Amino acid sequence: MSGALGWLDKFSVDSLKSNHFCTGVKRGREYRCGGEADEGAKSKAVELLVEAVGRMRRWRVWDVWWVEEVMDEWLEKRDRLEVQLRGKYVDEVVNAITGLVNEFINYNEEFLNYWHDDGGEAKKLVDDLLNGRAEAIIWESEKGVSVYREYITLEAHRTRNGIVVQLVLNDLEGITIEAPDIFKKVMSEREYRKFVNDVLEALKGGFEEADGTIEGGKAAMGTTQIWQVVVWALLYPGENYMHITTLMSMRVA
């Protein structure tokens, strides 16, 4: 299919139907092909793939432009914090906060290098889907479909609110960041104890209830918002593990 990866050219739904479709059997965290998918299941999976391929091609997700935009956002927020805090707080506190943001910036730079090397696999995945060379595994009572590659996995599934499309990163490692206890640095011991009891625990509870989970007995959060990453680290001083695992978008139905 010539021009399959053009910027805005349309693609044929029939080209997606020519891929191999099978029902998924869970093996650990992944799905493996079980039996052949029937026409009803295949039709639902094709609908999901139409949405996924359309988004990936529209945004040229295999390029690095969007990663560079995130980097610019991080740098802008760090510089803004520097201006807002310098002179209002002692240098030790300001340096600790901007140093924390720099840790996140450094990890995003690692991701930029990763995507520069491996992001092209997303383009090959789209090309394979449009030329009938991919294996699509249908799962969760025909609500989702996965296409596996070495470095990324495409997942698309239906929710109550719409269709979620994800690119799961298979081999990008996380990092451990040492978050400073900023509040302890700017308060007296009495003020700090009161703050922990009256404010900090309530803030933690709000985050955990809205976006949090428990992993390995420790609080964890998944988010796409930069400000939440920074606030979470400040609420949980000490070692924080950060890991970019998924690139995700959602279409509201």
C-alpha positions in Angstrom: 0.0 0.0 0.0 1.9 3.0 -1.2 1.7 6.2 0.9 0.4 4.3 3.9 2.4 6.4 6.3 1.6 9.8 4.7 0.8 12.8 7.0 -3.0 13.1 6.5 -3.8 10.6 3.7 -6.7 8.2 4.5 -6.2 4.5 4.9 -8.5 1.7 4.0 -10.3 -0.2 6.8 -10.0 -3.3 4.6 -6.2 -3.1 5.0 -6.6 -3.5 8.7 -9.0 -6.5 8.3 -6.3 -8.4 6.5 -4.2 -8.8 9.6 -4.2 -12.0 11.7 -6.8 -11.8 14.6 -6.9 -14.2 17.5 -8.4 -14.4 21.0 -6.1 -13.7 23.8 -5.0 -16.0 26.6 -3.3 -14.3 29.6 0.2 -15.3 30.3 1.7 -13.3 33.1 1.2 -9.6 32.1 0.8 -10.3 28.4 -1.7 -12.0 26.2 -0.8 -14.8 23.8 -2.8 -16.1 20.9 -5.4 -18.7 21.7 -8.0 -19.7 19.1 -8.9 -17.8 15.9 -11.2 -14.8 16.4 -14.7 -15.0 15.0 -16.0 -12.3 12.7 -17.9 -10.4 15.4 -14.8 -10.1 17.6 -12.6 -9.2 14.6 -15.0 -6.4 13.6 -14.8 -4.9 17.1 -11.0 -5.1 17.1 -10.8 -3.5 13.7 -12.8 -0.5 15.0 -10.3 -0.1 17.8 -7.3 -0.4 15.4 -8.9 2.2 13.1 -8.9 4.6 16.1 -5.4 3.7 17.2 -3.8 3.9 13.8 -5.6 7.2 13.0 -4.3 8.8 16.1 -0.7 7.6 15.7 -0.5 8.8 12.1 -2.2 12.1 12.9 0.3 12.9 15.6 3.3 11.2 14.0 3.9 9.7 17.4 7.1 8.0 16.2 8.8 11.4 15.9 10.4 13.2 18.9 8.7 16.6 18.5 6.2 15.9 21.3 8.9 14.7 23.7 10.8 17.9 23.0 7.7 19.9 23.9 7.5 18.1 27.2 11.1 18.9 27.8 10.5 22.6 27.1 7.6 22.6 29.5 9.7 21.1 32.3 12.4 23.8 31.6 9.8 26.6 31.6 8.4 25.4 34.9 11.8 25.1 36.5 12.7 28.7 35.5 9.4 30.0 36.7 9.9 28.4 40.1 13.3 29.9 40.3 11.9 33.4 39.7 9.0 32.9 42.1 11.0 31.4 45.0 14.4 33.1 44.8 14.5 35.8 47.5 11.4 34.6 49.3 13.1 31.5 50.7 16.7 30.6 51.7 18.9 29.4 48.9 19.0 25.9 50.4 15.3 25.5 49.9 15.2 27.0 46.4 18.1 24.9 45.3 16.5 21.8 46.7 13.3 22.4 44.7 14.9 23.3 41.5 17.3 20.4 41.9 14.4 18.1 42.2 12.9 19.4 39.0 16.3 18.9 37.3 16.1 15.2 38.3 12.9 14.9 36.4 14.3 16.9 33.4 17.3 14.5 33.3 15.0 11.5 33.2 12.9 13.1 30.4 16.2 13.5 28.5 16.8 9.8 28.9 13.4 9.1 27.5 14.1 11.5 24.6 17.2 9.4 23.7 15.2 6.2 24.1 12.4 7.4 21.8 14.9 8.7 19.3 16.4 5.2 19.0 13.2 3.1 19.4 10.3 5.3 18.5 10.6 4.3 14.9 9.2 0.9 15.9 5.8 2.6 16.3 6.0 3.6 12.6 6.9 0.1 11.6 4.0 -1.2 13.6 1.5 1.1 11.8 3.0 0.1 8.5 2.6 -3.6 9.3 -1.0 -3.0 10.3 -1.8 -1.2 7.1 -0.2 -3.9 5.1 -1.8 -6.9 6.8 1.4 -8.2 8.4 0.5 -7.8 12.1 -1.0 -10.2 14.7 -3.7 -8.6 16.7 -4.7 -10.3 20.0 -8.2 -9.6 21.3 -8.8 -9.6 25.0 -11.2 -8.8 27.9 -14.5 -10.0 26.3 -13.6 -8.3 23.0 -13.2 -4.9 24.6 -9.5 -4.6 23.9 -6.8 -5.5 21.4 -3.0 -5.7 21.6 -0.2 -5.7 19.0 3.2 -6.7 20.4 6.6 -5.5 19.3 10.1 -5.8 20.8 10.2 -2.3 22.4 6.6 -1.2 22.4 3.1 -2.8 22.6 0.1 -1.1 21.1 -3.1 -1.5 23.2 -6.5 -0.1 22.5 -9.6 -0.7 24.6 -13.1 0.6 25.3 -14.1 2.2 28.5 -17.4 3.8 29.6 -16.1 7.1 28.5 -14.5 6.3 25.2 -11.5 4.6 23.6 -8.1 4.5 25.2 -5.0 4.0 23.0 -1.7 3.2 24.7 1.8 2.5 23.6 3.4 0.5 26.4 7.2 0.8 26.7 8.7 -2.6 27.1 12.3 -1.8 28.1 12.7 1.7 29.4 14.1 1.6 32.9 12.9 3.9 35.7 15.1 6.0 38.1 15.1 6.6 41.9 14.9 10.3 42.9 15.8 11.6 46.3 13.1 14.1 47.2 14.0 16.7 49.8 11.8 17.4 52.9 11.2 21.0 52.0 8.5 21.6 54.6 10.9 20.6 57.4 13.4 23.1 56.2 11.1 26.1 56.4 9.2 25.3 59.6 10.0 25.1 63.3 9.8 21.6 64.8 6.4 22.4 66.4 5.0 23.9 63.2 6.2 20.9 61.2 4.5 18.4 63.5 1.3 20.4 63.3 1.6 20.7 59.5 2.2 16.9 59.1 -0.9 16.1 61.3 -3.3 18.7 60.0 -2.3 19.3 56.4 0.2 16.8 54.9 -1.7 13.7 55.7 -4.9 15.2 54.2 -3.0 16.1 51.1 -1.6 12.6 50.7 -5.0 11.1 51.2 -6.5 13.3 48.5 -3.8 12.3 46.0 -4.0 8.7 46.9 -7.8 8.6 46.6 -7.9 10.4 43.3 -4.9 8.9 41.4 -3.1 6.7 43.8 -2.6 2.9 44.2 -0.6 0.7 46.5 2.4 -1.1 45.0 4.6 -3.3 47.2 3.1 -1.7 50.3 4.0 1.8 49.2 1.9 4.6 47.8 2.1 5.1 44.1 0.5 7.3 41.4 0.1 7.3 37.7 -0.3 10.7 36.1 0.3 12.7 32.9 0.5 16.1 34.7 3.9 17.6 35.4 2.7 19.5 38.5 1.3 16.3 40.1 4.7 14.7 39.7 6.5 17.5 41.5 3.9 17.8 44.3 3.8 14.1 44.8 7.6 14.0 45.3 7.4 16.9 47.8 4.6 15.2 49.8 6.7 12.0 50.0 10.2 13.1 50.8 13.0 10.5 50.5 13.4 7.9 47.8 10.8 8.1 45.0 10.8 5.7 42.0 9.8 7.3 38.7 9.1 5.3 35.6 7.6 6.3 32.2 5.8 3.1 31.2 3.0 4.1 28.9 2.1 6.8 26.3 -1.6 7.2 26.5 -4.5 9.1 24.9 -8.2 8.9 25.1 -11.2 9.8 22.9 -14.3 10.7 24.9 -17.4 9.0 23.4 
